Amino acid sequence: MASGEENILSDSCRNYNAEEFPAGLRVLAVDDDPCYLSVLEKMLRDCLYQVTTCDRAKDALSLLEEDKNKFDLVISDLHMPEMDGFQLLEMMELLDIDVPVVIMSVDDQKEVVMKCILKGACEYLAKPLQMETIKFIWRHVFRKKQKCLKESEKSTESVVNGDNSQLKTI
Amino acid sequence: MEVGQMQRSLVDYTKSLFLEGVLDGQFLQLQQLQDETNPDFVAEVVSLFFEDSQRLLNDLTRTLDQPNVDFKIVDAHVHQLKGSSSSIGAQRVKNSCIAFRNSCEAQNIEGCMRCLQQVKQEYFLAKNKLETLFRLEQQIVAAGGSIPIMELSF
């Protein structure tokens, strides 16, 4: 494979150890409620995920800006002072940080849920989260990886098709 | 009192908290998360709740005491309290927050004052009950017994 094509695969989707997955999933958990953040952290660790916690969206955004490839999933509270979940989603979109985001909240109004999805959240969950829900949160990462792979295959195909004419001559 | 009797008292006491609606299923989730690597998990999370709630109740009292009440700020505090109470399963505290938010939305100052009193009442009730629960647990552990695992089958 030409080095250009390798870069397409490794930049757009992180290489997972397929046997371990979803253990080791790197989750960034954001909540200004210290009480809930410690409950969520424990639940995520019990699923064998690697957890980084932030009590402010601004701090989470800084970490993501530094290196978006450091995280597989963001799980964030909605209503937070300074910067809320909506603003975090907006900033991530602006900065082209395409890590899947799960929004959670005690607020369960339909309009709020719709707004989250429209702003790019891949899931909306009512707090407090059940262990059963957390166990399957990896599916959002898996879905994104599959999408990445399909897109990479398409670009690799077009590169290979481009070279075909040269191979025939050889 | 021998250990078996203490354990039965604890189970009965915990059951009563569920039946009275002071605690809900989320509290059981917390207990299930407690393990050998985190033997004090429930007590730690609950004490975070106590700290957070005390601060929020003080802020609420102060905000409602202002000549011009900013209902947005009141609502934000109540929302936070709703969140933290639901995270430990303090059901009655959470429900009283829901009523409180309705008064905020209606910008009803008397309603808010009444709701604040109600939330404080429910909070102190939950605090006392939980402290009693932890004391019972400590007595069992001190006597060499283990904490019985609760099942929500009633």
Interface residues (C-beta under 8 A of the other chain):
Chain A: D32 D33 P34 C35 Y36 S38 V39 K42 M43 D46 D77 H79 P81 V106 D107 K127 P128 Q130 M131
Chain B: Q26 Q29 L30 Q32 L33 N38 F41 E44 V45 L48 F49 D52 A76 H79 Q80 K82 G83 S84 S86 S87 I88 G89
